[in-house]
Amino acid sequence: MAEPWGQVSASVYETGRLVTLAPWLTGHTQRVNHLTSTQRPDGGWGAPGGYALVPTLSATEALLREASADAALSRAAASGLDALFRWLESDLPLPDMPAVELIVPSLVALINERLDSLRETPVSGLDLWAGQGRLPLPKGMSEAKLAMIRHHVRTGEGVPEKLLHALEVVGDAACGAQAVGVETAGNVGASPAATAAWLGDRPPPARGDTAREYLERAVEWHAGPVPCALPVTEFERGWVLSWLLRAGVPVAVPPRLVAELGAAIHRHGTSGGAGLPADADSTSVALHALAMLGAGREPDSLWHFETDTHFCTWPGEQGDSVTTNAHVLDAFGHHVAEGTGGTDRRYPKAVEKISSWLVDQQLPDGNWWDRWHASPFYATACCALALDRYANHPAAVEGAVRWVVDSQRRDGSWGRWDGTVEETAYAMQTLLLTHANVAGRERAAARGYAYLTRADPQPAPALWHDKDLYRPEAIVRAAVLGVVRLMRRDPTIAPSSE
């Protein structure tokens, strides 16, 4: 309640865009310093593999614009270019990130413009790159969709609401675009970069302007760098409450929070925060949290997201999400289990449809992957918990628990790249909150608990998907607190109760 916009880690991608788009904004020097201090030894930024491309493009483009005044910035930009040419000339697989098919072409074009200008106006430290040609697009990617969207914005036709979150990709056409509305909170698409792009190259607005005040507030949390998305009010509240309540953590929830979360659910659902479109994920988690608090309401707003086979995150979604469907199963399943659905047969039928679809998406080794998180431990926890509680698919749940037991690291942790506190919490949720009878479950949970009690929670990697990977701080802490509480309540598993 004290931080209603949410607690979200800084993004290299979004910070790089503000360096380019709003050099007048408070904290510009700190943003440039953030880019140079987070650069990897190989010249890139961000997580391993294809996750590095978007932040590296953004940081390199921003530093190229700043390089003429500083030799250290020139060296950082040159290292970024070296990494980008290596990656883009190889077959680099890209993860399923929001708007990646628009962000990459827009940034490649901007960097190529800078490379062209180096031929005419050399910059010390970047001479080598003046004759290196142009960055290519990744295989299979083109500028066609980006060109179409830019045309729509220029002609006033607008863009789908979900694309406002990445409005910066349309370039100069974003400046003052008539088809773009600014939220009451002052933002465009709940994005600092999109908001700065909408302000464009016009004179900086005066203090008191809602867009200016939004940006000034966005830079406060990290003293310069910014997250990809703010505010994320409903997203954070729903997930924090859900993790804590599932684990039985005794928490006094302010009545105002309950009322505000309920009021945020409209006929077509709720969004993660002001400026974002309504989505089935935020809606279903909010509904489930309210139901667990005894403030449940009919989850009929979720019908807006139903398809023939499953539920989409939002209408027109490209791809699908198992975690969104697991959360819809939570909301519908609780509604049916409590007997509040009356004679409406749509709810039990939807429970059957979603659960069958989720089982079909399970991989042979027992886990799930999802488009909203980099780790299979998150997706597996969401799916296994929903199926265990609200469906009759014990084999799928057993397969998930067995996979978790088998994938534990030697130090007791779990993780995709390295063991992390966050992923260990998700793995332990799968072990502790399901009823599968799998050999080694108790021992794996005890080893995981021992890891949590000695591990340093910082620095922690960003694992959640947005334009860049991010970390929702309060949500992750709630997940960890939940499993610690579960372990301390179960003397047959926990090694101590300190």
Salt bridges, closest charged atoms under 4 A:
GLU14 OE1 - LYS467 NZ 3.13
ASP42 OD2 - ARG40 NH2 2.83
GLU61 OE1 - ARG17 NH2 2.70
GLU61 OE2 - ARG65 NE 2.28
GLU66 OE2 - HIS28 NE2 3.26
ASP82 OD2 - ARG86 NH1 2.56
ASP96 OD2 - ARG371 NE 2.95
GLU101 OE2 - LYS145 NZ 3.10
ASP116 OD1 - ARG119 NH1 2.55
ASP116 OD2 - ARG134 NH1 2.60
GLU157 OE2 - HIS151 NE2 3.95
GLU157 OE1 - HIS152 ND1 3.14
GLU168 OE2 - LYS467 NZ 3.08
GLU216 OE2 - ARG207 NH2 3.55
GLU216 OE2 - ARG212 NE 2.79
GLU260 OE1 - ARG237 NH1 2.71
GLU260 OE2 - ARG256 NE 2.78
ASP281 OD1 - HIS327 ND1 2.66
GLU306 OE2 - LYS353 NZ 2.67
GLU317 OE2 - ARG371 NH1 2.76
ASP330 OD2 - ARG246 NH2 2.41
ASP344 OD2 - ARG346 NH2 2.99
ASP388 OD2 - HIS435 ND1 2.80
GLU422 OE2 - HIS373 NE2 2.99
GLU422 OE1 - ARG471 NH1 3.72
GLU442 OE2 - ARG441 NH2 3.26
ASP466 OD1 - HIS165 NE2 2.93
GLU473 OE1 - ARG471 NE 2.96
